[in-house]
Amino acid sequence: MSHSQRSRERTTSELAHLRARIDDLNRRILDLSQERAQVVLEISRLKEELGLEAHDPEREERMLNKLTRSTSGPFGPGEVREIFQALFRASLALQERERDHRRTVHPLSAGGEAP
C-alpha cells in the first residue's frame, strides 16, 4: 500500500469519526431542545393561568444579549443570535399551538366563554 493510500484511509477514517461525533452532538442538542420545549410548555400553562401574554419580547432580548455576550468559540454573536432566535420562534409557535389546542379541548378552562 502506498503512502498516499494509507494517508487517504487515515483521512477517511478520521472523517467518519468526526461525523460520528457530529451525529452524537446532534442527538444531544435534540434531546436538550426537547427538554427545553417541555419547560416552555410548563411556562405557557402558567402564563395562561396568570393571564399573561405568551410572547415576552423584552425577556427574549435580555436572553439574546446575555447569550451573545457570553459566547466563546467559532460561532460569533451573530450566529448565536440567529440560532437562538430560531429556537425562540419555534418555542413561541409551540406555545401558540398548545394554547389553541387547550382552548379547543377545554374551552371553559382556557378562558373561553360558555356557548
LODONU-786064 format. One line per field, with one value per residue (C-alpha): residue in three letters; x, y, z. Coordinates in steps of 0.2 Angstrom, whole numbers, plus 5000, padded with zeros to 4 digits. Layout:
<pts>
type <- c(ALA,...)
c1 <- c(X,...)
c2 <- c(Y,...)
c3 <- c(Z,...)
</pts>
This chain:
<pts>
type <- c(MET,SER,HIS,SER,GLN,ARG,SER,ARG,GLU,ARG,THR,THR,SER,GLU,LEU,ALA,HIS,LEU,ARG,ALA,ARG,ILE,ASP,ASP,LEU,ASN,ARG,ARG,ILE,LEU,ASP,LEU,SER,GLN,GLU,ARG,ALA,GLN,VAL,VAL,LEU,GLU,ILE,SER,ARG,LEU,LYS,GLU,GLU,LEU,GLY,LEU,GLU,ALA,HIS,ASP,PRO,GLU,ARG,GLU,GLU,ARG,MET,LEU,ASN,LYS,LEU,THR,ARG,SER,THR,SER,GLY,PRO,PHE,GLY,PRO,GLY,GLU,VAL,ARG,GLU,ILE,PHE,GLN,ALA,LEU,PHE,ARG,ALA,SER,LEU,ALA,LEU,GLN,GLU,ARG,GLU,ARG,ASP,HIS,ARG,ARG,THR,VAL,HIS,PRO,LEU,SER,ALA,GLY,GLY,GLU,ALA,PRO)
c1 <- c(5000,5007,5009,4995,4983,4987,4985,4968,4962,4968,4959,4943,4943,4946,4931,4920,4925,4921,4904,4900,4904,4893,4879,4881,4881,4865,4856,4862,4856,4839,4837,4841,4829,4815,4818,4818,4802,4794,4799,4792,4775,4775,4779,4765,4752,4757,4757,4739,4733,4740,4733,4750,4755,4764,4777,4789,4800,4809,4814,4819,4830,4838,4842,4849,4860,4866,4870,4879,4889,4895,4899,4916,4921,4919,4901,4901,4887,4878,4877,4872,4858,4852,4852,4843,4830,4826,4824,4813,4802,4799,4795,4783,4774,4774,4766,4753,4749,4746,4736,4725,4723,4719,4705,4698,4698,4694,4686,4680,4696,4707,4697,4684,4666,4652,4641)
c2 <- c(5000,5017,5031,5041,5026,5025,5044,5043,5029,5038,5054,5044,5036,5052,5060,5045,5048,5066,5063,5051,5064,5077,5064,5062,5080,5082,5069,5078,5095,5087,5080,5096,5105,5093,5096,5114,5113,5104,5118,5130,5121,5122,5141,5143,5135,5146,5161,5157,5154,5171,5179,5184,5185,5170,5181,5192,5202,5211,5194,5187,5202,5200,5182,5185,5199,5188,5173,5184,5192,5175,5167,5159,5148,5148,5154,5173,5184,5185,5166,5163,5176,5168,5150,5156,5167,5151,5142,5156,5156,5138,5139,5153,5143,5128,5138,5145,5128,5121,5136,5134,5115,5118,5131,5118,5104,5113,5130,5135,5131,5140,5157,5153,5158,5146,5143)
c3 <- c(5000,4995,5007,4998,5000,5019,5021,5012,5023,5038,5032,5028,5045,5053,5043,5048,5067,5066,5058,5071,5084,5075,5075,5094,5096,5085,5096,5112,5105,5100,5117,5126,5114,5118,5136,5134,5124,5139,5151,5138,5139,5158,5157,5144,5155,5170,5159,5153,5171,5176,5161,5154,5135,5128,5120,5131,5118,5132,5141,5124,5120,5138,5135,5117,5124,5138,5126,5114,5127,5134,5118,5115,5101,5082,5082,5085,5092,5076,5073,5091,5090,5074,5082,5097,5088,5078,5094,5102,5086,5087,5106,5103,5089,5101,5114,5102,5096,5113,5119,5103,5107,5126,5120,5108,5120,5136,5131,5148,5157,5145,5146,5133,5136,5138,5122)
</pts>
